[in-house]
């Protein structure tokens, strides 16, 4: 008999009107592996569960127990985001910055014309990006690891946030700047946002919006592999 969680995964796919190929690609698995999950012959990995929750808006309690709503917000609000497309540029030179050289994200965002890039990244057919920096820390591992590069688009208005997506943030921590990459979700605490990591060893954290000094939407990432 099929596992109930597998049936709920299938129900999510049907509700989002995605084919098996589309859904498998979104989870980063093969179509046969998805079929095994949906029929209960293979367990849903923590990585795939995180993708369902963080990227596809699935309610984790419903996914585990079948209780409550399937999605964290109404499907009608989520579908335009799910199917959105960014206009891409056939060619652009994205400046790569060193945060150590710029003394943080805030000076870089205030006046990037005064900051000298350490290099430029040339990738065709990307959405418009304002810049790129190296990843530090392991909060988004295994999706991102320290030394990878993220390309970002600067944001100035919290009202334009897509809840559940990945952002580059500068936070005020006792007067010092702390730069991190996190998923941003709605918080139950007034005046706060919830920062969520891909790495399960990092706990979710509610942060006052007023502590956010700078914000950028992560548009793309580059995996840097070391060959020994």
Helices and strands as residue ranges (DSSP letters): H 4-15, H 20-27, H 31-38, H 46-54, H 60-65, H 75-82, E 88-89, E 93-97, H 99-102, H 105-110, G 112-114, E 119-122, E 126-127, E 131-134, E 149-155, G 158-160, E 166-173, E 176-186, E 192-196, E 205-208, G 209-211, E 212-222
